[in-house]
């Protein structure tokens, strides 16, 4: 971006602080003070929207939102007012004109017959999937007035009585308006629907200070171990990640995939079959081999770049001096000194005497804990042979090239061309966060964090800021939600301070607040872009909980389960009908030559709406206007900025001088984007410029895409002894004891055991079920993403093109997938109908047998299966994985709040 952009771009930390997001997206009104704008009670009037609508026979610029990434530039063609073709934009540096199957179905997203076409009012007060809502079409005025009156009454009683659910189904809204909800509705109950099955954030936020995940560097990388994730290939990402991986493999890059199934990525390298839930033992055993057998470590990195040398006191926390500073042992002066003492040479491993007894370094304690996790031990739990674990560990260390450097544009950086990353498939276990932290240790042992070839933060910049302890300042969710008693949020986030998103808890608590100690009643819900019923697990339970609320309004694209249980439905535009922007500051898959250092803005020039629908952001502002609460949104935009369609960096464009929003005026999204684009990109590049050009991009220097360059050796330290987790747990435990907190279904001792600063293996519910006698559920079911259905976003599970591709070309689509020998042992045959049953639910589908699945597993592909028939017969008849897992708190990840997404099942003939 140009100079004006750099000066006006508000940092994510400042925005989070200003808008009150870090503490739960609340409190923005308190920090804004006076000068917020007046409200609007009528449809918005646009100054910029007077521009000419897209013309026939011409190509118009857009970008894809048929997955959460949204970083592929697109063009669409109008013929007689009809969109007749979509294609990739060759000028977009990411996809370079390519499109995936989902993107090509954008036309059907627009012409979907199951769209909600006008505002609706429910006339049948009984709610349930077996009930006809008795929809009546009403005017926008009636719909908005009714919803505003209901929500205003609830808010005046207690703003906490409103629950807001947002999700990837409304990704354009999610990535542009999510920050403003807390400021406008003043409720702490803003819960994302998409989080509980994708809790992949905490470890990266704690260690590398970025959201949402860590990346793989295939520009300089030689070896990557991928656990429970896809870099790009498995979902056919057209954004250049897949192309970059293919180029890297062609030059010799090795990809090792640890997974219960042989995925497309696994087929391009080495597949390491693993029993579902065995990921943590595998990684702990790698650490064991690296520490006790190979013994080749990046000692310089561990000594001067981690908190490994910090001395640990009797309470498990840092040994501190009178000033509160962590201490280390200086091998040069042979004294215990503060961490910031100049010229010291810290002791990495060992113990030292203090007046209160001997203490050890954090690295020493971590190493001692790893002694028991041998490859032979891990083999019994993961089924990965001990010889394979040893070989992979050795290959990883050798590939890391410890001690080597590389010079980029005159800047010397460490070169560590090996990385290990974990993601959704392995993080969504009860011990998933522990696994992710263990994965960070693997990279730290060879010095492969935020340097060329290694495991990279997905945000480039000076984010590795040392805190008062000298370690990288935790970001976002790793900061933690402040404790309150009684709890303030329906999702009990005050009890799970590092949670990502827990709609499954929020709905259960809302249905029975007294059981969980919630001091108020949730009376209403505003649902937008995320179907909690289908997007979490146990859909019938979620639906029953939603039905207990007195009022539900949904901003809806299609007739999904949320709509079936709503009182008022506010119809949203299809993707191509929404005027949107999308700022891009990098991938969260693979750093490639095409996207390295790339900064890009995409624009969608919308097609004229087909029906009586409106854009979700406009609907939200209009709803707030009728409640008398619209002003704070524009006040936040003036003070903190306009969010430019990017969730990872929270890119905020603060209005340039003379472009501020004025009190009492009415603004459309065209006006908002015009201000945002001019403030972020340049004053000459507003909506009209982007209508003609579609994309703007530039790059930061290659060396600046590696965060080591901003804080080189000795300037900051990563946590390898996870004191941030330990300290947070100790504080939470103290608060629990002071207030006698008890959470139904959870043993407090077991809960706080997970707040250990050292990753350790524990017997999770998956193993307890076998030990305690539930042997009939003898297989482990897991779900995974596929190219034609990786989310329900955009209607992927109901668009004819995608369904036809799945049914005719993908034998694993909508199927119960089992190892051939496992199926034969049960007398089951390929192609027959079978039932998959867990303790919590069951679903039925066609059996597909294959050697590409671990013998102990059952694989179910895609986000498929519906509980209503209002989206067509096909979607409602399909196998639905989310019926199987447990939605309770008993087996979830108590740190990040994720649902245990592997579940014990039995399979039998239908």
Number of C-alpha atoms within 10 A of each C-alpha: 17 10 10 15 19 13 13 18 21 21 15 18 15 12 21 19 16 19 27 21 23 20 20 23 23 23 20 25 21 12 14 18 9 9 11 21 21 18 23 22 19 14 18 17 15 16 13 18 17 9 12 7 11 18 14 14 14 11 18 23 26 33 27 27 24 28 21 20 19 20 28 29 32 31 21 23 20 18 13 9 14 15 20 12 15 22 20 24 24 15 16 23 22 25 25 18 18 20 22 20 19 27 26 20 22 27 20 19 25 20 14 18 13 17 23 24 21 19 25 24 21 20 13 12 13 12 19 17 15 10 12 15 20 11 16 12 13 14 13 19 16 14 21 26 18 18 25 20 14 18 26 20 14 20 19 10 10 16 19 23 25 26 26 23 21 24 25 27 26 23 27 27 20 22 23 22 18 20 25 24 22 24 26 24 26 21 23 25 29 28 26 24 27 24 24 29 24 20 30 27 26 30 30 23 23 26 26 30 24 28 25 22 25 29 24 32 30 29 22 21 25 24 29 25 20 23 25 20 22 26 21 22 21 19 22 22 26 24 27 26 26 22 20 21 27 16 16 22 16 10 10 11 21 21 21 21 27 25 24 28 29 19 20 17 23 21 13 17 15 15 21 23 21 26 23 29 28 20 27 28 26 27 24 28 25 27 26 25 23 21 18 13 12 15 12 15 18 20 16 16 23 23 20 19 24 28 29 28 28 29 30 26 18 12 10 16 20 23 21 19 13 7 7 12 17 22 23 30 26 20 13 11 12 13 14 19 19 21 22 13 11 8 9 18 17 23 23 26 19 15 17 16 11 10 5 8 9 12 18 23 27 30 25 21 21 19 17 11 15 22 15 13 20 21 25 15 16 24 21 14 18 20 20 22 18 20 12 13 22 20 13 17 22 17 13 24 25 17 20 26 19 23 15 11 14 16 12 13 10 8 11 13 19 25 23 32 30 33 32 24 24 27 23 21 27 29 31 27 30 29 29 31 29 26 27 26 24 24 23 25 24 26 24 24 24 29 29 28 30 27 26 30 27 33 28 29 29 29 25 23 16 13 21 27 18 16 12 11 20 21 23 24 26 25 22 25 25 27 19 21 18 14 18 14 16 15 17 20 26 31 27 23 27 22 26 22 24 23 26 25 24 28 26 30 20 23 26 21 22 26 21 15 17 12 12 19 18 20 14 16 19 28 23 24 22 20 25 29 27 28 26 26 26 26 24 25 26 22 24 16 16 23 22 18 19 25 20 17 21 13 21 26 28 26 30 28 29 23 19 23 22 26 25 24 27 25 23 26 30 28 26 31 26 30 26 24 20 22 20 24 28 29 28 24 24 25 26 21 24 27 28 25 19 17 23 24 23 21 17 22 25 27 26 26 26 21 24 14 16 14 14 15 23 22 23 25 20 16 20 20 27 25 26 25 23 22 24 17 22 24 23 25 25 25 27 25 22 21 19 24 28 30 28 26 25 24 21 19 22 24 25 26 29 26 25 21 8 7 16 17 19 16 14 12 14 22 21 19 21 22 18 21 22 25 27 28 26 22 28 32 24 17 16 11 19 21 28 17 16 21 19 12 15 25 25 19 16 13 15 15 13 15 22 19 25 27 23 24 19 18 17 16 16 13 16 22 28 26 26 27 28 23 23 21 22 21 18 16 23 17 11 20 19 11 16 17 11 10 12 9 16 14 15 11 10 15 11 14 9 11 16 16 13 23 23 19 24 24 25 19 15 15 10 16 18 18 14 11 15 14 11 8 9 13 13 13 19 15 23 22 29 25 17 21 18 22 19 27 27 22 22 21 22 29 25 28 25 25 24 16 16 20 20 13 13 19 13 9 10 14 15 20 24 28 26 28 28 29 20 19 14 20 20 13 9 11 10 21 17 16 14 13 17 19 19 26 21 22 14 14 18 20 21 22 22 23 24 24 24 18 14 18 23 24 21 17 25 29 25 24 23 25 25 25 22 25 21 19 15 17 22 15 12 16 22 18 18 20 26 27 29 25 23 25 26 23 27 17 19 18 22 24 26 25 25 31 31 31 30 29 31 25 25 27 25 18 25 14 16 12
